[in-house]
Amino acid sequence: MITIIVDGKGIQVDEGTTLAAALLNNGIVGFRTSVTNEPRQPLCGMGVCFECRVEVDGEPHQRSCLITAREGMNVITGG
């Protein structure tokens, strides 16, 4: 198990898990909001739809389904 920081809170995730799966497994379903303020979450799971974008370690618009969670990663959702 590793710990990542999501919106200021530490969560435990299995090592080797994608960031999108780690967030969903911890009950986080609002990854970002649309231009009409609707909560968005992963749709395709393979980087095509861009619905799973989050900020990772200060870098905005990262597709969480393509990133492997790593110890100490700082994630900010917009949901």
N, C-alpha and C positions, 0 to 999 in steps of 0.2 A: 504494500500500500504506500501511496505517496500523498502529500498534502498540496493542494492548490488553493489559491485565494480567489474567491469569486465575490465581487461586490463587497469586498472588505471582510468576508467571513471565510475561514478555513474549512475545506471539505476534504474528506478522504476518498481517494479513487484508486482503482486497481492500476498498477503500472502497466503501460502498453495500451491503455484505453484511449480512443480518440477523445478530444475535448468535447465534442458534441454529445457523445455517449455518456461521458462523465457528468455533464450538466444534466442531461435527461434522467440519468440514474439517480441523481440527487434531487429530483423534483423540480428542477429549474426548467420552465417551459417558455418563458419570455426572453428570447435571446436578443431581440431588438424590437423596435416599433416601426411600422410603415409610415409613409407620409401622411396617412389619415389616422395615425396613432393606434393602429391595430397591433397587438402582439404577434410576433413572427417567431417561428422555430424551424428546425431542419425539415426539409421536404424530401430531397433526393438522397442525401447521405453520401454523395460522391463529388461535391464541389461544383455542380452545374447550376443549381438554382440560386445560390448566394443568399438564401434565407437564414442561414445559421451564422451570419457575421457577428463578431464580437470584437472587443478591443483586447489584445493580448500583449502584456508587457509594454504598454504605451503605443502599440501599433494598431490603429483603427482598421476596421473592415477586413478582419482576418476570418477566413472560412473555417469554423471550428471543426467541421467534419474531416478536414484534411490535416489537422494538427494533432499530434500525439501529446497527451497531457504529460507534463514533467514537473518534478518537485519544485515548489516555490513559485510556479507560474502565477502571474497576477492577471485575472480576467475581469473585465467590466462588461456587463450586459447592458442593453438598452431597454430591457423588458420590464 
